[in-house]
């Protein structure tokens, strides 16, 4: 087990009536790429700012590298931040911006020079040393922001939606670069994003947040395959949430009914007979048949077809419910076609129907 | 003015002509109220003086040489010293105040700004007389202090250099506060967070980030206080008494009492040139300092 680099112990933060951080418990290991994922206003940036020290928690404590830093100001914490707005100093050149943190630490000027040059080389900023931030493109500014933070060799690098302002292509490219950088340097990264694809592709672990609560903390694969509740299932990736009722349970296996048909799904939890639940089935796991299969299935009608290059998304109306399925372009059905829907038991994730807030912890 | 005729629209004016046309009102203003009087003063300063102060248009340097008297140079030096001290005091009061003001909630800020501006609605002369009522021997402050038993003899608060300084600082303070406030308000406070994040203690963040980014406001404020306080004659006249004559009083006296317009003009030109050189040196240094940092 690796040492714990960042620990949140029962951290709470309120802004008036709004709870931005609600009894947060979290441990981030050394060298881990941890991501806070959630919709805007869920408290993920607040949590990051609590770790950075810009705000103080109402209660609870924060540890960095085993030391309690709850009351320490940001300049005494061994963390650096890449800001969403980059926050580069407009009156300083790129070189001076990158050197800023080292100068504040009063390093010998020779060391500063060497390390700044290394950082410039690492981020591919050669030739821009004497420019001002205003003369750089968004992508270049982003790299300067990363270089300025990493040159200080922090124990933890905090990144607050660092790619939010970039276009999709550049975003993908810098995602790969950042991930590679993190692996090479072994620095603990704590990343904040509302982009679930970004979170899934980069992180070692993800903490999904909603209304100031850490709803689920798990690996990207677990989050996707075994969402804790309907909020996580819906927010991370696309899913069909069939409102069904429990018929019976045998271990992990749950019998349920939806629109009078019998289906089954799985869950680690215990459900009562007759309890209303959701079954979450990812669009890629919805099975379609032209003819009635030899098992219980739902009869639907293809309402819409959305072509997106490598795959076709079909919106299928089943009674009042709209299901989404994905198929290869050559397997796509025409609009208006009747189709039978079902899913394999292991792809039906049974989730409680209560709100997301009460069931965490 | 060249008016180009467009094929579609005969009333279209070329962009150059448009630019000139927009500059016209401002240009006339500057010409009539700045260039022309200054030219006149320049001519007077090189003219000879007739028996009863009449102007004889014959070239002479006499007026300038006359100024080289130690008496006048001393007045000039004192004026510079007093305006520089005024500027420094204004800066030392204004910066912390503007910093405090900018930290208020956005709704209460306009109220404080209004409180700064309200005195301007009263005539400057009347406000100066108000200070006299406060400070004179039988004035409000002295009377109050005697009534409270804190002093037995009235203090001499008026008609000295300190009184002039007080009047100047009071009169010019808003000219320092407003530009500094404007530059602080534009400041992106996330940059201060970034500085803290990179290990700056609060004073380091102030010196390295806040101060350089608000330098335009500081410069504007200093110029707006320094230059007009150099030529100010009302405050020294009313609050300073005879002993603290400044260059402004000297010039005013030459035009009004002494009827020596030639000498007054020469003194004005000397003051203008000195201020101009001062600014030129400042811009040079500022430019050099900017390049030096790179």
Interface residues (C-beta under 8 A of the other chain):
Chain A: X52 X53 X54 X73 X74 X75 X79 X80 X81 X83 X85 X87 X88 X89 X90 X91 X93 X96 X100 X101 X104 X105 X130 X148 X149 X152
Chain B: X188 X190 X191 X193 X194 X195 X196 X197 X198 X199 X200 X201 X204 X208 X209 X212 X213 X293 X294
